[in-house]
Amino acid sequence: MIHNKKQISKRFRIIIFIIITCCLVGCSAQKKNLSQIEEDDGIIVGFSQIGAESAWRTCNTRSVQDAAAEQGVQLVYDNAEQKQENQIKALRSFIAYQVDVIVFVPIVTDGWDNVLQEARDAGIPVLVTDRKIDVVDQSLYAGFIGTDSLKEGRNAGMFVLDKFENKREHSDKTDEYINIVELFGTEGSSVALGRAEGFREVLETHPEYRIIYSKSGDFLRSKGYELAVEFLEMYEDIDVIFSHNDGMTLGVIEAMEEKGLLPGKDIVIVTIDAQQAAIDALREGKVNCVIECNPKTGPEIIKLAESLAAGENIPRLQYVHEEVFYETDDLSRIAPRGY
């Protein structure tokens, strides 16, 4: 009788995983990298990504895949296509297959307690990355690694303050409001909540800075464009656009230019991610501040997964290094982003 999942042969695990995955997710099972699973001594990590909605997300996925390949870690990858129910199915298939570690990017903060309890009951440690979760029992997952969304929002707020306080010092019009438009990310996601909270935290003692429009663009360029068309019709006096990601920002720039407005000049634009297209826009003067959200977390993720598979403890909270790029910087020194 088998008492330890490590005693189950890799071949048997592969067969079980294929059968259960087909039952759970039907045709989407074709998206799994099952052909890459081999019978060797490397650990197996189930990795559930939320989707492929942007260059940032694609780079993030590639970073994990490349790091796993370099370390000889077998990665079972699933694209949830922006649906939490798909992601929960994927996590359950990882549990049924008895992977060594589960890594996932949670689409939203809530709704994970049951499936994470199932993982713990199966003895499989879980690492959360990029976006945080809210569970009743924090011990249901081993740790988090990713970006500091609260700090990103604060950095955006501090740039806006510095930009306009300098202007107000050299102007007689010190009693005017600074009107801000905010495009936030997926509703219920920790990154959207953190960036919004950090931004407001910095501005809360400055009532002259007011957010006149705030809507979700789901981190999508197409939604950013649609919302920009809307708010540019609604308001004539907009001073700042704070966009939670570069994809939405690029959509805003497109809409502004169609309307004959000069992005970065007629309206100050602050964006988060720092993908190549945003850095190019910064160099062209179409964006005023770009806040990095580092997608290249693969090496750290795989290192932590190996530690968990070995039964070791990992840091409960780990943030990756990020920078802020300003319009006043020497922009020629920014290396190619790779995404």
Secondary structure, DSSP 4 states (H G I P E B T S, - for coil): ----GGGS-HHHHHHHHHHHHHHHHGGGGGGS-GGG--SSSS-EEEEEE----SHHHHHHHHHHHHHHHHHT-EEEEEE-TT-HHHHHHHHHHHHHHT-SEEEE--SSSSS-HHHHHHHHHTT--EEEESS----S-GGGS-EEEE--HHHHHHHHHHHHHHHHHHHHHT-S--S--EEEEEEE-STT-HHHHHHHHHHHHHHTT-TTEEEEEEEE-TT-HHHHHHHHHHHHHH-S---EEEESSHHHHHHHHHHHHHTT--BTTTBEEEEEE--HHHHHHHHTTS-SEEEE-----HHHHHHHHHHHHTT----SEEEPP--EEETTS-GGGPPP---
